[in-house]
């Protein structure tokens, strides 16, 4: 298949390698997990309620910072091409 692609008169732009540090959803999930762990409970709670409570307490500005971090990483990768 690679040989077939090399015969196509086109320029290929490859995606950046996957990195959880540059993925906004991974950062968001990491924040949720950290907040749940900080609840410091050993009791058997309803995990869905804990997750929903945690999500409702996350600041919207924090989420925008995740995306800013992602776009800056993407820009840095594009400049290295």
C-alpha positions in Angstrom: 0.0 0.0 0.0 2.9 2.4 0.8 4.2 1.9 -2.8 0.8 2.8 -4.2 0.6 5.9 -2.1 4.1 7.0 -3.2 2.9 7.0 -6.8 0.1 9.5 -6.1 1.0 13.0 -7.0 0.2 14.6 -3.7 1.8 15.9 -0.6 1.1 14.0 2.6 0.9 15.8 5.9 1.2 13.4 8.8 -0.6 13.8 12.2 1.4 14.5 15.2 2.1 11.4 17.4 -0.5 10.7 20.1 0.4 12.1 23.4 -1.9 12.2 26.4 -0.2 15.3 27.6 -1.4 17.1 24.5 -5.0 15.8 24.5 -7.6 18.0 26.1 -9.9 15.1 27.1 -7.0 13.3 28.8 -6.2 16.4 30.9 -9.9 16.8 31.7 -10.2 13.1 32.8 -7.0 13.5 34.8 -8.5 16.5 36.7 -11.7 14.4 37.4 -9.6 11.5 38.7 -7.5 13.7 40.9 -10.5 15.4 42.4 -12.2 12.1 43.1 -9.0 10.7 44.7 -8.8 13.9 46.9 -12.2 13.1 48.3 -10.2 10.6 50.4 -13.1 8.2 51.0 -12.9 4.5 51.4 -16.6 4.0 51.6 -18.6 2.5 48.7 -20.2 5.5 47.1 -22.1 5.8 43.9 -19.2 6.5 41.4 -21.6 8.1 38.9 -22.7 10.6 41.5 -19.1 11.4 42.4 -18.1 11.9 38.8 -21.1 14.1 38.1 -20.4 16.2 41.2 -16.8 16.6 40.3 -17.6 17.6 36.7 -20.1 20.2 37.9 -17.4 21.8 40.1 -14.8 22.1 37.3 -14.1 25.7 36.3 -14.9 26.5 32.6 -11.6 28.5 32.4 -9.7 25.4 33.2 -11.2 23.6 30.3 -10.3 26.5 28.0 -6.7 26.2 29.2 -6.7 22.5 28.2 -7.6 23.5 24.7 -5.1 26.4 24.6 -2.4 23.9 25.7 -3.5 21.6 22.9 -3.5 24.2 20.2 -0.1 25.5 21.3 1.3 21.9 21.1 -0.2 21.5 17.7 1.3 24.8 16.5 4.7 23.8 17.9 4.5 20.5 16.1 3.5 22.2 12.8 6.4 24.6 13.1 8.8 21.7 13.4 7.7 20.3 10.0 
